[in-house]
Amino acid sequence: MEHTTVIVKKKVKMSNPVLIEGLPGIGLVGKIAAEYLIKEKKAERIAILYSPHFPHQVVMQKNGVVRMLKMKFYHAKAGGRDMLILVGDVQAATSEAQYEVTGKILDYFQSQKGRQIITLGGYGTGKAPPQPKVFGAATHKKIIPRYSKGGVAFGQTRGGIIGAAGLLLGLGRVRGMHGICLMGETHGGYVDPKSAQAVLLALGKILGIKIDVAALAQKADAGEKFIRKMEAEAKKQGELAIEGGAQPAPRDLSYIR
């Protein structure tokens, strides 16, 4: 395999679909949210993307069989709307690879006559907020009011949007598409289902669909307890370091993937 390839498993006729991306990134916020959406809406896998830009390894499965690293496209209908949901094992590692893989994703989406893109991810702050905010960054200023109705906060983030979550919007705009990146506020050092829950609730409001997050809420509660425990331990260690004359290194996790 010399180039990134999309293999269509099932042809589906879509009408004005929205592409929802949730690939691995900070806090695994986007991945958790997208995979939960697939399960909750009983989405069907319709295409697979393979690329030589993914790590040179295979995944060993519980049944003893290996498989290639891949990205997967799922289709679901909700609220009368076609959704094309993208999830995957990994992202491409280099800038050139990211552009090539993102281009293939957009080619496939464009073949379905899609124009709206919503990418999901985490915005790392180094803190675990009790109630995570959902920040947004849009492709066009004129569409911000439309997304603000979903409780999304604009203009409160800084830095770059790394990987597919950013490039899909940037390259999509070049192709005449529009959309937004939904960023769940998260610590950045832990897997964060609570932030994913906040992102899903915002997504539901934006698309005008109901997403039952009850099952995810249970994971969010367990995850929050773990984070609080780790924060308490880190604070304790930091106090011990200061008493010993050392200053803890500053942390800046304010970026999104």
C-alpha positions as CSV (number, residue, x, y, z in Angstrom):
1,M,0.0,0.0,0.0
2,E,1.7,3.2,-1.2
3,H,-1.2,5.7,-0.7
4,T,-4.0,6.3,1.7
5,T,-7.0,4.3,0.6
6,V,-10.7,4.4,1.4
7,I,-12.5,1.1,1.0
8,V,-16.3,1.5,0.7
9,K,-18.0,-1.5,2.4
10,K,-21.6,-0.3,1.7
11,K,-22.9,2.4,-0.6
12,V,-25.4,4.6,1.2
13,K,-27.4,7.4,-0.5
14,M,-27.1,10.5,1.8
15,S,-28.7,13.9,1.7
16,N,-26.7,16.8,3.0
17,P,-24.7,14.8,5.5
18,V,-22.7,16.3,8.4
19,L,-19.2,14.8,9.0
20,I,-18.5,14.3,12.7
21,E,-14.9,13.5,13.5
22,G,-13.7,12.0,16.8
23,L,-10.1,10.7,16.4
24,P,-7.7,10.1,19.3
25,G,-6.4,13.3,20.9
26,I,-6.0,15.1,24.2
27,G,-8.0,13.4,27.0
28,L,-9.5,11.1,24.3
29,V,-12.5,13.5,24.5
30,G,-13.4,13.4,20.8
31,K,-12.8,9.6,20.5
32,I,-15.0,8.8,23.5
33,A,-17.7,11.2,22.3
34,A,-17.8,9.9,18.7
35,E,-17.7,6.2,19.6
36,Y,-20.5,6.7,22.1
37,L,-22.5,8.5,19.4
38,I,-22.0,5.5,17.1
39,K,-23.2,3.1,19.7
40,E,-26.1,5.2,20.9
41,K,-27.4,5.8,17.4
42,K,-26.7,2.3,16.3
43,A,-24.6,3.6,13.4
44,E,-23.5,1.2,10.6
45,R,-19.9,1.0,9.4
46,I,-19.8,1.8,5.7
47,A,-16.2,2.5,4.8
48,I,-12.6,2.0,6.1
49,L,-9.5,4.1,5.6
50,Y,-6.0,2.5,5.6
51,S,-2.8,4.5,5.2
52,P,1.0,3.8,5.0
53,H,1.3,6.9,7.2
54,F,0.0,5.0,10.3
55,P,2.5,3.3,12.6
56,H,4.0,0.1,11.2
57,Q,2.2,-2.3,13.4
58,V,-0.9,-4.4,13.6
59,V,-3.3,-4.8,16.5
60,M,-3.6,-8.1,18.3
61,Q,-7.2,-8.9,19.1
62,K,-8.8,-10.9,21.9
63,N,-9.7,-13.7,19.4
64,G,-6.1,-14.1,18.6
65,V,-6.3,-12.5,15.1
66,V,-4.3,-9.4,14.1
67,R,-5.7,-6.4,12.2
68,M,-4.4,-3.3,10.5
69,L,-4.6,0.2,12.1
70,K,-7.4,2.1,10.5
71,M,-10.0,4.8,10.5
72,K,-13.7,3.9,10.1
73,F,-16.7,5.8,8.7
74,Y,-20.1,5.1,10.2
75,H,-23.5,6.2,9.0
76,A,-26.5,7.0,11.1
77,K,-29.7,9.0,10.7
78,A,-31.0,11.2,13.5
79,G,-33.5,14.0,13.4
80,G,-34.0,13.5,9.7
81,R,-30.3,14.2,9.2
82,D,-27.6,11.9,7.7
83,M,-24.5,11.7,9.9
84,L,-21.1,10.4,8.7
85,I,-19.1,9.7,11.8
86,L,-15.3,9.2,11.6
87,V,-13.4,7.3,14.3
88,G,-10.1,5.5,14.3
89,D,-7.1,3.9,16.1
90,V,-4.6,6.6,15.4
91,Q,-3.8,9.8,13.5
92,A,-1.0,10.3,11.0
93,A,2.3,11.4,12.7
94,T,3.8,14.0,10.3
95,S,2.5,17.2,8.8
96,E,2.7,15.8,5.2
97,A,0.9,12.6,6.3
98,Q,-1.8,14.6,8.0
99,Y,-2.5,16.6,4.9
100,E,-2.6,13.5,2.7
101,V,-4.9,11.5,5.0
102,T,-7.2,14.5,5.6
103,G,-7.5,15.1,1.9
104,K,-8.7,11.5,1.4
105,I,-11.2,11.9,4.2
106,L,-12.6,15.0,2.5
107,D,-12.6,13.4,-0.9
108,Y,-14.9,10.7,0.5
109,F,-17.1,13.2,2.3
110,Q,-17.3,15.3,-0.8
111,S,-18.4,12.3,-2.8
112,Q,-21.4,12.1,-0.5
113,K,-22.3,15.8,-1.3
114,G,-21.4,16.9,2.3
115,R,-20.5,20.4,3.3
116,Q,-20.9,20.7,7.1
117,I,-18.0,19.4,9.3
118,I,-18.0,19.1,13.1
119,T,-14.8,18.0,14.7
120,L,-14.6,16.9,18.4
121,G,-11.7,17.2,20.8
122,G,-10.4,18.3,24.1
123,Y,-9.0,21.7,25.2
124,G,-6.3,21.0,27.8
125,T,-6.1,23.5,30.7
126,G,-4.2,21.5,33.3
127,K,-7.2,21.6,35.5
128,A,-10.2,19.3,36.0
129,P,-13.3,21.6,36.1
130,P,-16.4,20.4,38.0
131,Q,-18.6,21.3,35.0
132,P,-16.5,21.4,31.7
133,K,-17.3,24.1,29.3
134,V,-17.5,23.5,25.6
135,F,-15.4,25.9,23.5
136,G,-15.8,26.5,19.8
137,A,-13.7,27.6,16.8
138,A,-15.5,28.1,13.5
139,T,-14.5,28.3,9.8
140,H,-16.6,31.4,9.2
141,K,-17.6,34.3,11.5
142,K,-21.1,34.4,10.2
143,I,-22.0,30.9,11.4
144,I,-20.9,31.5,15.0
145,P,-24.3,32.7,16.2
146,R,-25.9,29.5,14.9
147,Y,-23.5,27.3,17.1
148,S,-23.6,29.6,20.1
149,K,-27.2,28.6,20.6
150,G,-25.9,25.2,21.6
151,G,-24.1,26.7,24.6
152,V,-20.7,26.8,22.8
153,A,-18.3,29.5,24.0
154,F,-16.3,31.3,21.3
155,G,-13.2,33.5,21.6
156,Q,-12.0,32.0,24.9
157,T,-9.3,29.7,23.5
158,R,-5.8,30.2,22.2
159,G,-3.1,28.2,20.4
160,G,-3.5,25.8,17.5
161,I,-5.9,22.9,16.7
162,I,-3.6,20.1,16.0
163,G,-4.2,17.2,13.6
164,A,-7.5,16.2,11.9
165,A,-9.7,18.2,14.2
166,G,-8.1,21.4,12.7
167,L,-7.1,20.3,9.2
168,L,-10.6,19.0,8.3
169,L,-11.9,22.5,8.9
170,G,-9.1,24.3,7.3
171,L,-8.9,22.2,4.2
172,G,-12.7,21.8,4.1
173,R,-13.0,25.6,4.0
174,V,-10.8,25.7,1.0
175,R,-13.2,23.3,-0.7
176,G,-16.2,25.4,0.1
177,M,-17.2,23.6,3.3
178,H,-18.0,25.1,6.7
179,G,-18.1,23.9,10.3
180,I,-16.8,24.0,13.8
181,C,-14.5,22.3,16.3
182,L,-16.2,21.5,19.6
183,M,-13.6,21.5,22.3
184,G,-14.4,20.0,25.7
185,E,-12.6,21.6,28.6
186,T,-10.3,19.0,30.2
187,H,-7.2,18.5,32.4
188,G,-5.2,17.1,29.5
189,G,-3.4,14.4,31.4
190,Y,-6.2,11.9,31.8
191,V,-8.9,10.2,29.8
192,D,-11.9,12.4,30.3
193,P,-15.4,10.9,29.7
194,K,-17.0,13.9,31.6
195,S,-15.7,16.3,29.0
196,A,-16.9,14.0,26.3
197,Q,-20.3,14.1,27.8
198,A,-20.4,17.9,27.7
199,V,-19.3,17.8,24.1
200,L,-22.1,15.3,23.2
201,L,-24.8,17.4,24.9
202,A,-23.6,20.5,22.9
203,L,-23.6,18.5,19.7
204,G,-27.1,17.3,20.3
205,K,-28.3,20.8,20.7
206,I,-26.6,22.0,17.6
207,L,-28.0,19.2,15.4
208,G,-31.4,19.2,17.1
209,I,-31.2,15.6,18.1
210,K,-31.5,13.7,21.4
211,I,-28.4,11.9,22.6
212,D,-28.9,9.8,25.7
213,V,-25.7,10.2,27.7
214,A,-26.9,8.2,30.8
215,A,-24.4,5.4,30.2
216,L,-21.5,7.8,29.6
217,A,-22.5,9.7,32.8
218,Q,-21.6,6.7,34.9
219,K,-18.1,6.5,33.3
220,A,-17.8,10.3,33.8
221,D,-18.5,10.0,37.6
222,A,-15.9,7.2,37.9
223,G,-13.4,9.2,35.9
224,E,-13.9,12.3,37.9
225,K,-13.2,10.5,41.2
226,F,-10.0,9.2,39.7
227,I,-8.9,12.6,38.6
228,R,-9.6,14.2,41.9
229,K,-7.5,11.5,43.6
230,M,-4.6,12.1,41.2
231,E,-4.9,15.9,41.7
232,A,-4.8,15.5,45.5
233,E,-1.7,13.3,45.2
234,A,0.0,15.8,42.8
235,K,-0.8,18.7,45.2
236,K,0.7,16.7,48.1
237,Q,3.9,15.9,46.1
238,G,4.1,19.6,45.0
239,E,4.0,20.8,48.6
240,L,6.7,18.3,49.6
241,A,8.9,19.6,46.7
242,I,8.5,23.2,47.8
243,E,9.3,22.3,51.4
244,G,12.5,20.7,50.0
245,G,13.5,23.9,48.2
246,A,12.4,22.9,44.6
247,Q,9.9,24.7,42.5
248,P,7.3,22.6,40.6
249,A,7.6,23.1,36.8
250,P,4.8,25.2,35.3
251,R,2.4,23.3,33.0
252,D,0.7,24.7,29.9
253,L,-1.7,22.3,28.3
254,S,-3.9,24.8,26.6
255,Y,-4.1,23.2,23.1
256,I,-6.5,20.9,21.4
257,R,-6.2,17.7,19.3
